[in-house]
Amino acid sequence: MNIGRLGLEGYGGARGWSGTIKSTTFPRERKEKMAEGPVTFLLNKLSNFLEYEICHFRNIQEEIIYVRDELARVKAFLKIADSLEESDEQVKVWVEQIRDLTFNIEDILDEFMLLSIQDHGHVLQAMLCKLRNMKARYRVIHELKQVNSRIKSICEGHKRFRPKLRRVGQHSRADDSDNHWYDHRSDALLLDKSDLVGIEESKRILMEHLVDGLLEREVISVVGMGGLGKTTLVKQVYDDPAVKKHFHIRVWLTFSTSCKLVELLKDMLQQIACQIRKPAPQRVDTSNKEWLKMMIKGFLLNKRYLIVLDDVWNVIEWEAIKYAFPNDGCGSRVMLTTRNADVASASQADFGGNIHKSKPLNDEESWKLFCRKTFSETNLCPPSLEETCKSILKKCEGLPLPIVAISGVLASKDTQRVDEWDLVRRSLRAEIDGNDRLKKINKVLSLSFNELPYYLKCCFLHLSVFPEGYGIERMRLIRLWVAEGFVEAKEGRTLEEAADYYLKELLNRSLLQVTEWTADRRVKVCRIHHLLQQIAIKKSKEQSFAARVDEQNSSWPDKVRRLSVHTKFQSSQQNMSLSQLRSLYMSGAEKSSLKAALQHVGKLLTVLDLQAVPNLGKFPMQVLEMYSLRYLSLRYTEVKTVPSSIGKLQNLETLDLKYTYVTVLPREIMELRRLRQLLVYRYETISYSHSKYGFRTPADIGSLQSLQKLCYWEADGERSCIIMRDIGKMLHLRRLCILKLKKEDGTTLCSSISRLTNLVALSVTSLDEDEEVLDLQNLSSPPPLLQRIYLKGRLLEMPHWIPTHENIVTLHLRLCCLKDDPLISLQNLPNLVHLELEKVYDWKVLHFKAKGFKKLQKLGLDNYVGLRGIEVEGGAMPSLVQLIIQRCKVLRNVPVGIEYLTTLKLLEFFDVHDELVMKLEHDDQSQDYQRVAHIPELRYGSWTDGGWDVKSVDRTGDEAGSSHGTNGRNRGELPPCWK
């Protein structure tokens, strides 16, 4: 359940609260830090090198082993050294030296391996390459020996820090400067009600769960990113007179970073003893955790208690304390605030209860809070400052913490000096970093980053390369993280599955937000909050992780590893060094900037993302010399052809040509044996005409046996039968998309599909969608993991394996012209969530039976020219959320029984009978209008004069809005045939 919008955030720990609220610190699970990350990656690389490649490089084996062993020793100290980096200049310099050395070794190792790749080939060619590369080999070996000398020097230098590092390792590492800001959490607990905005509904919901809930013990979790106001909200609930009266015992505990579990339990026991007016046990100073839990449980037994656990960071903290809370049927409650959704899920699984997701303030609430704190005398913003203030406020994206903090700074400025206010707007990033009153914003938001393990820190920092406010596709992130080397191989998981797990971790920790879901509830698009991205940008630059070129940053370090360009290169930038670059992102940058960058990029580049570079009509030929390239994206460019020399990029894992004009791939594509993702297709949509264009190739694509995604191959060529058979050898395929399938190839395709045991998604379109029969009857055993099926073409009969395949989640059937009603066979699919049916059967009346389609959430019905009625029995489609009906020209009434669909949130009609539209638009007394009165959102429309005319219906009977054309509309809101 979502929980409204909150007011102000608690910033830190509370102290001195009459014995009932107390700040208690807790040991964090030790996390690897960012200096350790590059070292760990390099150690893995060195181990792989020694295991698989050293036979080719015997002359450097001794040096490699020495480097590996010394770095392993250094790694043990980096965990502690990272924590001192902020406060100790000597340690900071040493950590930077280690990081720089690590990058240097990685460059040497990759250059050596690159020379090896060039040595392979035909015998004569290999000999010539070896001779040509001999000098380069000796140079690389010499550099490696020099590195060994540097390692000795650095390792000797770190001995000076050993006493300091040991002391830090033995004691809590929270110095006074860090603790000073953390005390600001008490501010949230001392707020006056007049300082709060937008918490009324949220408070009401939480109060209901506390006071009016079940007698069983329950946990109520409030989840959201830092700065949302979770602590503030819960404190208002905690102090409400009704809550005070209802519970016999109330205890507030704030988790922080340095104390042990024993100290937490002691504090808790003392607070409880004080409230029940019993002396604390004599053994309260004991270090026996189990005894302390037993005493706490005894004191709480048969009493209605409320325990607030504020700012719980991980499941380990919850697991360590949960057994102290008895379940005695008194209506007791545990409330916790957390940034980590895993904590909320774990606590709910243990105790039952509810999870509430905190939301940012809406625009009106944000403006109200901003004006109240900035212009305290009038609560009104002067007209001359309104545009500037709203621009500043937009950067806060509804987070109360930065709104209040920035308001506090602006409140001291002269309202007549518009230039001073505009300076804050233009330099907000620098203002937050440099102004002492704003540093707490970074401190609070950085806590989530600081708690990440190193592999998730890399993924978080990587978000700095994307444009601000940018929606990032989930699969794009996954492919990039794999190519960047952030993802560690785990037994039983592909790298992509491991990367998907990383993404879910960042979402669960409130460091990313989902902005678009698929119909079957997979994350499709996510984004990072503006202020969190500013932290990622700042830390990426500090740690030499990545640099960006935009309006506020015009230069980069000499040894930059990743560069993202969001504006035009200036003349001074065009000669800056990019020789050590590993990743280049040019999203939306100008073609001239791309040309300048590619002239200076070295051969060690592994990621080249040119998505949406304007006016890029030709394949950049410089790319063909980048032998280390693993990821190449030309998506949304005007590229039309791919050169035959693409075969030289033998390390390539992702080739993304989606939404380009490429329709043919050269034969040499088959040489890319490491290719995992091959995306070559585009859509074109006009009205209800939805066309897909894939690619042809003379290559034997069956040789690409590492391939996981093949989209979209046009199978109408002369060798289609041979390739269709070879598809069965691509055992790693997870998504297979085929266009223009010939009837005679259907049996061969079915035979190949039966061997693809990892296949998750299958899309097949027949050669002639209206005439050619799509023969998929001969699939005897569908892949066990197959969940999503998209079929377009004349089936005549429903493939026998579809109604019996229980794992199907999404099913699209188009132009199938079936002889029998498919609903009878499909209604019992137990996991079907998304169903779209276009012209699959000649229905006159479409009937949904009771207990059918139990999990269906989205249903699309399209192109039924003879359909006169739809009937829904009570108990049919009990989970339906969205219903779309289009091109049913003789349909005059809303579905009979639609009132049974109580979960329906959105109903859309496109190009139905005018009589039905009139009832919805003007007749709020009609039976049809009353049947849909429970549905929150109702839209209708038609294709008119070359554009979509889409209207929404207000419950007063008036039109709530109208939009002509598709501008500003989300693709997910458009008719299903558009997708």
N, C-alpha and C positions, 0 to 999 in steps of 0.2 A: 504494500500500500504506500502511495506517495503521501507526503505529509506537509503540503502547503509550502509557504515561503517564510524564511526565518529572518530575524532582525539582526542582532550583533553577534559576533563570534567571541568565545572565550579564548584568550591568547595564551594562557599558561596555567600554572598550578595555584591552587587556593591555599591560604594559610590563615590560621587563627580564627576558625569559625566556631566559636562557642563549644568546642569539643565535638561537633556533629559533622563538620566538613573539614577534611584534612587532606593536604597534599601528600601523596605517598609515591615514592619512586620505585621503579621496578627494573630488573635487569633485562636489557634487550638482547635478543638473539644477535650474536656478533655478525656483522655484515662485512663483506669484502668491499674495499674502497676502490676509488677510481685509479689510483696508481697501481693497485694490485691487478686490475682488470687487464691492461695491456700485457703485464708480465704473465698472467695466467694464460692468455691467448697464445703468447709466444712460446711458453713452455709446452703447451699442447702441440703447437706447430713443430717445435724441435723434436718432440717425442715421435710424432708421425714421420718426420724427416729421417730420424735415426732408424725407424722400423721399416719404412718402405723405400726410401730413396738413397740411403747411404751407400748402397752397392755401386751407385754411379759416381760417388764423390769420396772415395777412400782417402784422398789426400787432405781432406778437411775434417775427418771423423774426430780426431783428437780435440780440435778446436771447438767443434759443436758440443761434444760431451762436456768440456770445461764450461762453456757458456751456460749450458743447461743446469749443471750442478750449482754454479755460483748464483744463478737467478733463483733457483729453488731455495737457497739459503736466505737470499735477500727478501723473498716473498713473505717469509715468516715474520719479518719486522715491519713490513709495509702496512699490515693491518693496524698497528699501533701508530706508526709514523704518520699515516693519513690523518689521524685524529688531532695531531699536533701541528698540521700544516698551516692552519689558520693563525696560530698564535706564536709559533717559533720560526723565525726567519731562516735559521740554519737548517732546520729539518725541512722546511719548504724547498730550499735550494737543492737539498739532497734528493728529495722526492722528484723534483723536476729533472734532475740529472738521470735518475733511474728511468723515468718516462721517456726522456729523449734517447737514452741508450737503447731502450727496448725498441723504439721505432727504427733506430739505426740498424740494429741487428736484423729486424724483420725485412728492411730494405735489402740488406746484403743477401739474406737467405733467398728472398724472392728473385733477386737478380740472378743469383747462381742457378736457380731452378729454371728461370727463363732461358738462360744460355743452353741448358740441357734440352729444353723443348726445341730450340732452333737446331740442335745437333741431329735430331731425328729426321727421317725421311728416306729418300732413295740413297743408295750407297754413295754415289759420287757427290750428290748434294750434301749428304751428312759429312763427308770428308772435308769438303770445302768450308762448311760451316764451322767445323772443329778447328780448322786452321785459322779462319777469320776470327774466331772467338777465343783463341788461345791467350792472346794478350789480355783480353777482358777477364778471363778466368784467373790469371795470375794477379790481376789488380784486385779482384774480389777476395781472393785468398789473403792477400796482403791487408786489405781492409779488415777482414775478420780477425787477423792477428793483432791489428791495432786495437780493435774492440776489446780483445782479451786484456790488453794492457789497461784500458779504461776501466774495465770491470774490477781489476785488482785495485786500482786507485780508489774507485768509489766504495768498494767493500772495505778497504782500509779506513776510509773516511768515516764510515758509519759506526766504527767502533767507539768514536767519541760520544755517540748518542746512546750507547747501550744502557748505561745507568739510568738515563732519563726515560728511555723506552720501557725498561723493566719496571720503573716506578709507576708509569702510566698503566702498564699491563696489570699491575697488582692492585691498583686502586681505581675508584670510579673516575671517569675522565670528564668531569663537568667543571670547567673553570668558572671563576666568578663572573666573567663577562658574559658567558653563555647563560648562567643561571639568572642574571639580572633581567634579561628580556623574558625568560620563561615565567617569572613571577607575574607578568601581565595577565595571566589567565584569571587572576583574582578580579581584574577589572570587569570581566564578564559576569562575575558573581555579585558585584556591587552595583550593577546598573539600575538606574531609576526606570520605572515603566515608561516614562515620557521619552526615553531614548530608544524605545523598541518600535519596530515597524513590521507589520505583516506576519505576526506570530499567533494571532487569535485562533484561527482555524486549526493550526497545528497543535496548539496547546489543548484545545477542546478534544481533539482526537486522542491525544496521549492521556488526558485526564480520564476519558471513558475507559481506556484499557486498564488504567490503574485502579479506579474506584469501582467501576461497574462490571469488571470482567469476571472470569471463573474463579472458583475457590482454589483451584489448583495453582501451584507456584508457576509463574510464567516469567519470561524475559522479554523486554521490549528494547529493541535496538534502534538507535537513530544513526543513520549512515550518511556520509557525504564527505566531500573534499574539505580540506582545511579552509577556514575563513567563512564558512556558510552560516555559522551561528548555532551549532548543535548544542554546545555547552550553555549558551544563553537561554535557549528554549527549555532545555531540561531543568535548568535552575529555576525558571519561572514556574514550571510545573511542581518542582520539589517544594517550593515555598508557598504554594497555594494553600489557603486555610483549609480547604476541603481535604487536601492530601495530608496535611498535618494532623487533622482530626481522625482520618481513616486509619493511619498506620501507627502501631505502638512504638516502633523503632524506625528511625530514619538515619541512614549513614551515607555520607558522600566521600568517595575516595577518588582522587585524581592520580592516574598513573603517569609516571615520568620515567627518566632514563637511567638512573644510577643505583637505586637501592635493590635489596634482595627481597625474595619472597617472604622470608622470615620477618623483615621489618614491616612489610605490608600487612601481614597477619597480626602482628603485635599491635599496630596502630588500630586496626579494625576491632580487635578484642577490647582495647581500652575504650574506644568510642561507645561500643555497645554496653559495656559494663557501666559507663557513666550514665547512660540513658535509662537503664533499668534499675539504677541506684543500688548496684551491688559492687562490692570491692573487686578490683581486678585480681585474678588468681596470683598467688605468690610466685608461681613459676612463669609469670608473664615475660620474664627476661630470657626464657629458654630459647634455644635455637632448634628445637624439635618441631618441624613443620606440621607433622601429623597430630601432635598433641594440641597445637594451637588451633588447627582446623576443628578438632573434636570439641574444644572448649567453645569456640564460636558457634558451632552447630548446636551445642547444648543450650547456650544462652538464647539462641533464636527460636528454639523449639517451642511450638504452641503459641507463638506470638506472630502477629501480622507485621511483617517488616518490609521496608523499602530500602534496597541497597543500590546506590548509583555508582557505577564504575565509569568514570569519565576518561575518555581518550585512551581506550584499549587498542593496542597496535597490532597484536597478532594473536593467533589461536592459542599459542603456547601460554600466554598470560591468562586467557580464559580457562584453559584446561587446568592450570595450576591452582585456581581459586574456587572453581565451581562446586567442589565437594563440601565446601563449608556452609552451603545454603540448604537447609532442610525443606522437604516438601511435606507439609503437615496439614494441608487442606484449609489453611487460614486465609487464603487470598493474598499471599505474599508476592512481591514483585522484585525483580532485578532489572534495573535500567542501565543501559550502557550506551556511550557514544563512541563512534569509531570511524576511521576513514577506510577501513578494510572490510569489504563485503563478506569476506570469508569468515571473519569473526562473528558477524551477525548471523550467517547461515549456521555456523557451528553451534552457537548458543541456542538458536531456535531449535535445532535438531535435538539438543540435550534437554531443554526445559519447555519447549513449545513457546507460543507467544506470537509476537508480531515484529516485522521489520518495516521501518519507516525510512523512506529516502528523502533527505532534505533537498529542497529545491532553492535555486537562487531567487532573489527578489525579482518581480517583474519590473517593467520600465517605470510604471507609475510609482510603485513602492520605492524603487531605487532613487527616483527623483525627489520623493518626499523626504527620505532619510538624508539625502545629500543636502537639500536646502535647509532642513532642520539643524544639521550640524555645522553647515558652512555659514549660513545667514541666520544666526540664532535669534536675533532681535525681531526680525520680520518673517522668517521662514520663507522669504520670497527672493528669487534670483533677479537681479537687475537685468532688464532686456539687453543691455550692451554686452553682458557676460554669458547670456543663455547658450549661444552656439558653442562657445569655448567650453563651458561647463559640461554640456551634454556630450561633447567629444571626449572629455576626460572621463566622464562617467561610463561611457561606452566601453572603455578599456577594462573597467571593473567587472563587467558582465554579471551584475547582480550579486556579487559577493559583498556582504556587509562589512567584513573586516577592512578591505582596502577603501571602501566608500567612506567609512568613518575616519580612517587614518589620513586619507588625502584631504578630506573635509577639514580636519584639524589643522593641517598646514595652510590651506587656502583661507581659513577663517581669519588668519592674522594679516592677510594681504589687503592692500588698499583697493576697494572696489572701483576707484576711479582710474587706477593704473591697469588698463586692459592689456598692455604689453606684458606685464608681469604674469598675468594669468595665462596668456597665450604661450609664454615661455615654458610654463609648467606643462601645458598641453603638448608642446613640440618635443620636450625632453623628459617625458614622464619616466622613461626607463632609467635615465641617469639620476633623476630626482629620487626615485625609490632607493637606488643604490647609495646615494650620497647623503640624504637627509636622515638624521638620527631618528626623527619622529616617524619616518616611513620604513625604517629598517625592519621593524617587527613584521611587516607584510612578508618580506622575503624569509624571515626567520620561521614564521608559522607555515608558510607554503613549502619551505625547503625541508621541513621535518619529514614529509613523506618521501622525498628524494633520498634523504640521508639514511632512511631505514631500508633502502633497496639493496639486494645483493648486486654484485658488480655486473652480472649479465643483464639485469633489468635496468641498471643505471645506463648502460650503453644504449639500450632501446629507448629509454626516456630522453637521453641527450640527443639521440638521432632525430627526435621530433623537432629539433631546432632547425633542420634544413628545409622545412616546408614553409610556404607563405603563411603569414599570420592570418588567423581566422579561417583557415583552409580545411575543408572536409577531406579526410584521407581515407581512401578505400582500404578495407581490411586486408584484402589479398595483396594489394600493392605493398603494404607494410611487411607482410609475412615474407614475400619474395625478396624484398630489400634486406631484411634482417638476416635471411639465410645467406644472401650474396655477400653481405658485409662481414660475415663470419661471427656474428653475435650468438648464434644458436649452437648449443652443444648437443652432440648426438646422444640420444637416450635409447636404451634397449627397448624394442617394441614400438618406437615412435619414429616416424619420418621427421626430417628436419623441419618441414612445414608444420607438422602437428606440434612439434616442440615450440615453434615460433608462435603458433596460435595460442598455446598455453601461456607464453610470455605476455601476449596481448591481453588475455583474460586477466592475468595478474595485475597489469597496469590499470585495467578497468575496475577490477575489484578494489584496488587501492585508491580509487578516485583520482587518478592522475590522467585519465582519459575519459571522455564522455561519448556515448553512442548517440549519433544524430540520425541514423537510418538503420532500420532492421529489415531483413527479408521477411516474407510472409511466414516462413517457418522458424522465425525468431533466431536467425543467425545474424551476427553483427555484419552490417554491410559497409557503413561509413562511420568514422569517429572523428573527433577533433580534440584539441587540447585547449584548455582555458588560456586566454591571452597572457595573464600574469604568470601562469606556470610555464608557458613557452618562453617568457622573458628570462625566467630562471634557467631554463634549459640552454638558451642562447648564451647567457652570461657564463655558465659553468663550462659549456663546450669550448668557449674561447679561452677561458682560464686554463683548461686542462689539455689544450691543443687537440681537442677531439674533432671539432668542426668550426669552420668560419663561414660567415655569410656576407654577401655583397648586396646591400640594399640602400635605402635613402640615408640611414643612420650609420652605416658601416661601409667604408670605401677601401679598406686594406685588409691584408691577411698575413699571418706569420710566414716566414720563409719555408718552413717544413710542414705546412698545413696538410692534413691527411684527407679531410673532406671539405668541399667547398660548394655552397649553394648560391646561385646567382639569381637575383630577383629584379635587377635593373640593368641598364646599359653600362658596359664597361667604359670607364673614362680613359683618356689617352695615357694617363700615368699608370693605369693598371695593366695595360696590354703587354708590358714587358716584365711583369712581376713573375717570380718563380712559381712554377707548378710541377716541378720535376718529381717531387715526392708524393704527389696527389694520388689517392686511392679511389676516391669517389667524387664525381662531379654531377651536380644537380642544376639543371638550367630551366626549371619549370617556368615557362612563360617568358623567359629572357629573350632578348632580340637576337636575330640571326647573326648580326655583326659581332655580338658578344660571344656567341658560340664559336664563330670562326677564330676569333682572337684567342679564346681559351684552348681550343684544340691544337693550336700551333705550339703551345707550351706544355701540354700534358705529356708525361712520360709513359713508357710502355708498361708500367706497373699498375695502371688504372684497372680497377676491378668492377666499378659500378659507373655506368654512364646513363643518366636519366634525362632524356631530352623531351619529356612529355610537354606537349602544347607549345613548343618553340614555333613562333609564327613564321610563315613564309618559307618553311623548310620543305622544299620540293624534291631534293635529291639526297640520297643516302650519303652521309659524310664519309669520304674515302679515308680520312685519317684514322677512323675507327678500326680499319682492317689491319693496322699495325699494332693494335693494343692486344697482345697475345694473352694477357692475364685476365681479360674481361670476362666477368661472370654474369653480368646483368646489363642488358641493353634494351632501353625503351624509347621508341619513337612514336608512342601513342599520341593521337590527336595532332599529328603533323600531316603534311601533304606529300609525303614520300610515296612514290609509285612503284619503284623497282628495288630489288636487293641484288647486289653484285655477286657473281659466282665465287669470288674470293672470300665470301663469308665463311667458307670452310676452314680458313686459317685460324678462326677464333675457337680453338678446340677446348677452351675452358668454359665456354659460354653455357650458362645454366638456364637463363631466362631470355627469350626473345619476344618482346612485346610490340606487336605491330597493329594492335587494335585501333580501329578508327583511323587507319591510314588508307591509301588507295592501292596497296599491294595486293595483287590477285594471283601472282605466280612466284613460287620459290624455286631457286636453281637446284640442280641435281646435287650440288656440293653441300646442301643442307644436311645430307645424311652423314657427313663427316663430323658433325657436332654430337659426338657420342655421349657427352655429359649433359646434354640439353634436358631440362626437367619441365619447362613450361614453354609451350609454343602457342602463341595467341596471334592469329592473323584473321581478322574479320571486322566487319562494320555493319551497322544497321542503317536503313533508310526508312522513314515513316512519313506518309502523307495520308491524312484521314485514317481510314481503316486498312490501308495498304501498308503492310509491314514486310520489308524485304531484308534478307541477310545475304551477305557476300563473304565467301571464304577464300580459299586458295587452292590452286592446283600445283602439282609438282611432278616432274618425271623421276624424282628420287625414290629410293626404296625406304620409305619412312619407317618401315618395320624394324630397321636397324637402330632406330633411336630408342633403345630399350631402357633408358633411364627416364623416359618421358612420363610425366604424371598428368599433364593437361594438354590435350590436342584439340584445338578449336580454330576454325571450322574447316575441315577438309572437304573439298568438292569431289565427289566420288563418281563422276560421270566420264572419267578418262578411259583410255584403252586398257590400261593395266589395273583397273579398279579391282578386279577379282583377286589378283595376286597380292595387292596391297591389303585388301580386306582380310585375306588369310593371314598375312604377316602381322596384322594388328593384334592377333592372339598371342604374339611373342612379347608384346609390350606389357609385361606383368605388373609394372608399377603404375599403370594408368589409373587415375582417379576420376578424371572427367574426359569423356569422349563425345565430340560433336561432329556430326557428318551431315553434309548437304548433298542433295541430288543423288540419293541412293537409287540404283536400278533394281527392279524387281528380281532379276536373276541373281543379284548379289546378296539378297536377304538371308538365304540359308547359310552362306559362308560367313556373313557378319554374325549371325546368331552363334555359330560354332566358335568364333573368336571371342565373343563377349562372354561365353560360358567359362573361358579360361582366365578372365580378368577379375580375379578374386578381390582386388582392391578398389574396383570401380564403385564410385559413389553417385555420379551424375551421368546420364545418357541423354543425348539429344540427336534425333534422327529425322530428317526431312526427305521426302521422296523426290525423284527426279522431276516429275510433273505433279504438282500438288493436287490438281483436280482429276487427273486421269491415271497416273501411275500407282499401282497397288504397292503398299508398304508391307512387305512380307516379313513379319517378325514372329511367326507362329512356332518356328523350329528351335526356339531357345528352351532347351530342356531343363536347364538349371541356372536361373539368374544369379548374378554375383550376390553374395550374402549381404554386402554392405550397401547395395544400391538403394538410394533414398529418393533421388530426384529424376523424373522421367519426363521428357518433352518429345512428343511424337506429332508429326504433321504430314498428312497424306492419307490416302484411302486405305483403311484397314479392312473394311467389310466385316471382319470378326474381331472381337476383343482378344488380343493375345492371351492365351490361357494362363500364362504365368503372372500376369499383372494382378488379378483379383486375389491371388493366393500368396503374394509376396508381402508379408506383414510389415516390412521395414519401410515401405514407401511413405514419404512425408509430403512430397510435392508431385503432382501429376497434371500435366498439360496435354490435352488431346485436341487436335485441330483438323478440321476437314476430313474426318475419319469415315463419315457416311456408313455407320454401323447398321447392321440389320436388326439387332436386338437392343433394347433399352439398357444402356451401360450402368444406370444407377442401381439396378438390381444386383449386379456383380461387384460394384465398387463400394456400396454403402457399409460393408462390414470390414473394410480396411481399418485396422485398429489405431494406426498412427498417422493417418492422412490429415494434414493440416491445411494444405493449399490445393484447390482443385479449380482448373479452368477448362471449360468445354466450349469449343467453337464448332458449330455445324457437325456435331458427331452423330446426331440421330434426328429423325423427322418427328419431333414431338408436337402434338396438338395441346396436350396438357401434361405438364411436368410434375411428378408426384414424389415428394420426399416422405418416406415412411418413418414412423416412430422408431426410436432407438438406432436409426441409421446415422452414419457420419458423426460419431461421438466426439471426435477431436477436431473436426473441421473448423477452421477459423476464417478462411477467406475462400469465397466462391465467386467465380466469374462465369457468366452465361452470355454467349455471343452468337449472333447470326442465325436466329431461328425464325424464318419468315412466316412459318405457319403456327407458331406458338401462341395460343389464345389464353392460356391460364397456367398458373403455378400454384400448387397446393402443398402446404406444409402441415404435417400431423404434429400434435403435441408430443414432445420428446425427441423430435428430429433435430439434428444439428444443434445440440445444446450449448456448444462453445463458439458458435459463429459470431464473428466480430465485424466482417465486411462482406457486403453482397453487392455485386456489380452486374447489371443487366443491360445489354446493349444490342442494337439492331434486331429488335423484336417488334416489327412495325405494326402488328395487329394486336399486341398486348395492351388491353384497355384498363386493366385493374392491377393493383398491387397484389402480391402473393396472398392467397387466402391462408390464414393461419400464421402470418408473419408476426402476429402479436405473441406467438409462443417463443419467438427468438429473443429472449430477454437480454442476451449478452450483446446483441447487435448494436454497434456504435456508428456505422457508416452505411448508408444505402445510396446507390447511384443508379440513375437511369440515363442511358444515351440512345437517342434515336428510337424511341418507343412511340406508341400511338398518341396523337395530340390530345385525345380525351383524357388519358392518364395524366399528362402534363397539366392540363387545365384543373383537374381535381387537386393536384398537389400545390398548384400555384395560386389558385383563387378560392377554392371551396374548402375552408377549414371545418365545415360541418359535414362533409361527405364521409361515408363509411370508410373509404380508402384512406382519407387523411387521418381519421381516428385510429386506424389500424397501425399507422406508422408513428403515432404521437410519442411513443416511448423511445424512439431512435434519436440520439442527440444530433446527428449530422445527416442531412439529406441534400443530395445534389442531383441535378438533371441537366441535360444539354444535348447539343447536336452539332454536326459539322455543317457550318453555314458560311457561304461566301469565302471559301478557302481557309477557314479557321474554326477553332472550337469556340462555341458560345456556351459557357458553363455557368450555371446559377446555383446559389444555395438558398434553401427555404428557411425563413425565420418562423418560429412557432406562433407568431402573431398573424401569419399568413402573408406577410410582405416579403419581398425578395431581400435577402440579407446581403447579397453582393452579386456582381456579375463580372466575368472576365472574358473578353473576346480574344481568341488566340491562346497560345500556350505559354506566353511570356509570364514568368514569375511562378509557374506551377511546377510542383515537384513531380518528376516522372512517375513516382510511385502512386500519385493521386490520379493519373490519367487512366483511360480505359485499358484493360489488361492486354488487349491485342497490341498495344504500343510497345510492350516491354520486350 
